[in-house]
Amino acid sequence: MKAAGRIWALALVGIYACGSDPPQPKRAGIAFDADGTPNWLPAVEKACARVASCSTAQWAPELRSPGACVDFWPKAVRSTDEALRTCLLSARACVDVETCIRAQKPVKAVDYCAGHAGVFSACVDDAFVTCAEKPEDTTYVDCKILGGTCGEGHVSGGLLVRGCTSPKLCPANAPEARCESDREVVNCRDGLAERIECPMGSRCEVRSEGSGERVARCTFGEALRCRGLDAAYCNRDALVECLGRGSDGEVRITDCGKAGLRCVEHGKAASCRLGVQNDCDGEAARCDGDLLTFCAGGRKRAVSCRSLGFPRCDPSAHGLEAACSP
């Protein structure tokens, strides 16, 4: 996604008439099409239409709907997200899309968990896998990358625990929590090792809790914190989301302006949108002849199925949602 990767932040300043969006300001590095949409969008829309049409029920929700895929695209959180997006942009058939998806380690965990009902966690070829009710919540950690192996042991009280063990990452007398760098949190507890890559825009900090325990976590600074689990709000053109993970929630920051979008609050929610004025809000994809139409960024968008190599658009390919079909 070369074009999107080089788009710089956008300042939204000006006065505009009621019922219309202000014109996009001219900025170096930001290019817009004649209709005011950022020029990276058409390629992403085609990629997302193809991905959603090739998807299965086991894939993450943002990959099963073209609109959800486009909306999720600017939300690069970790380095693996960028690798997946680059791969999906170059895919030209469902077999290519499947190759991109299966290269993602969580998909390997989904495959394992689907064949081992009732298993909560396991060591699979020196990888630590945790299973969850929702496929997108499963995890896969390659212990070899941490310089160790997957194993299990008992903690006080006899509780069995599994995870990665790594004398390299967690030698004797290593602190229970530390920052390996500005972007990495390392936890060494109960003989197990964990390394967490901080989301883009955040940094690792070590702090003391009220109990005196020192913890390391990824933070975005004092100004950008969760305002309640699953909350979302705009900080200028930055979308701040609390994902509701952990006791304090996990903050995700998306720079909407960097992608030529605008952060818009709507009700108790917020999202990156193509403009302040919207003509749709998350409706299911449908067919309009050969066109697969869907809502993305608050606007109705359309992609020709034939342009993607599919012969037709099927109104019920995914139940109530349309998709391109062979």
Rosetta blueprint (number, residue, H / E / L):
1 M L
2 K H
3 A H
4 A H
5 G H
6 R L
7 I L
8 W L
9 A L
10 L L
11 A L
12 L L
13 V L
14 G L
15 I L
16 Y L
17 A L
18 C L
19 G L
20 S L
21 D L
22 P L
23 P L
24 Q L
25 P L
26 K L
27 R L
28 A L
29 G L
30 I L
31 A L
32 F E
33 D L
34 A L
35 D L
36 G L
37 T L
38 P E
39 N L
40 W L
41 L H
42 P H
43 A H
44 V H
45 E H
46 K H
47 A H
48 C H
49 A H
50 R H
51 V H
52 A H
53 S H
54 C H
55 S L
56 T L
57 A L
58 Q L
59 W L
60 A L
61 P H
62 E H
63 L H
64 R H
65 S L
66 P H
67 G H
68 A H
69 C H
70 V H
71 D H
72 F H
73 W L
74 P L
75 K L
76 A L
77 V L
78 R L
79 S H
80 T H
81 D H
82 E H
83 A H
84 L H
85 R H
86 T H
87 C H
88 L H
89 L H
90 S H
91 A L
92 R L
93 A L
94 C H
95 V H
96 D H
97 V H
98 E H
99 T H
100 C H
101 I H
102 R H
103 A L
104 Q L
105 K H
106 P H
107 V H
108 K H
109 A H
110 V H
111 D H
112 Y H
113 C H
114 A H
115 G L
116 H L
117 A L
118 G L
119 V L
120 F L
121 S E
122 A E
123 C E
124 V E
125 D L
126 D L
127 A E
128 F E
129 V E
130 T E
131 C L
132 A L
133 E L
134 K L
135 P H
136 E H
137 D H
138 T L
139 T E
140 Y E
141 V E
142 D E
143 C H
144 K H
145 I H
146 L H
147 G L
148 G L
149 T E
150 C E
151 G E
152 E E
153 G E
154 H E
155 V L
156 S L
157 G L
158 G L
159 L L
160 L E
161 V E
162 R E
163 G E
164 C E
165 T E
166 S L
167 P L
168 K L
169 L L
170 C L
171 P L
172 A L
173 N L
174 A L
175 P L
176 E L
177 A E
178 R E
179 C E
180 E E
181 S E
182 D L
183 R L
184 E E
185 V E
186 V E
187 N E
188 C E
189 R E
190 D L
191 G L
192 L E
193 A E
194 E E
195 R E
196 I E
197 E E
198 C L
199 P L
200 M L
201 G L
202 S L
203 R E
204 C E
205 E E
206 V E
207 R E
208 S E
209 E L
210 G L
211 S L
212 G L
213 E L
214 R E
215 V E
216 A E
217 R E
218 C E
219 T E
220 F L
221 G L
222 E L
223 A L
224 L L
225 R L
226 C L
227 R L
228 G L
229 L L
230 D L
231 A L
232 A E
233 Y E
234 C E
235 N E
236 R L
237 D L
238 A E
239 L E
240 V E
241 E E
242 C E
243 L L
244 G L
245 R L
246 G L
247 S L
248 D L
249 G L
250 E L
251 V E
252 R E
253 I E
254 T E
255 D E
256 C L
257 G H
258 K H
259 A H
260 G L
261 L L
262 R E
263 C E
264 V E
265 E E
266 H E
267 G L
268 K L
269 A E
270 A E
271 S E
272 C E
273 R E
274 L L
275 G L
276 V L
277 Q L
278 N L
279 D L
280 C L
281 D L
282 G L
283 E L
284 A L
285 A L
286 R E
287 C E
288 D E
289 G L
290 D L
291 L E
292 L E
293 T E
294 F E
295 C E
296 A E
297 G L
298 G L
299 R E
300 K E
301 R E
302 A E
303 V E
304 S E
305 C L
306 R H
307 S H
308 L H
309 G L
310 F L
311 P L
312 R E
313 C E
314 D E
315 P E
316 S E
317 A E
318 H E
319 G L
320 L L
321 E E
322 A E
323 A E
324 C E
325 S E
326 P L
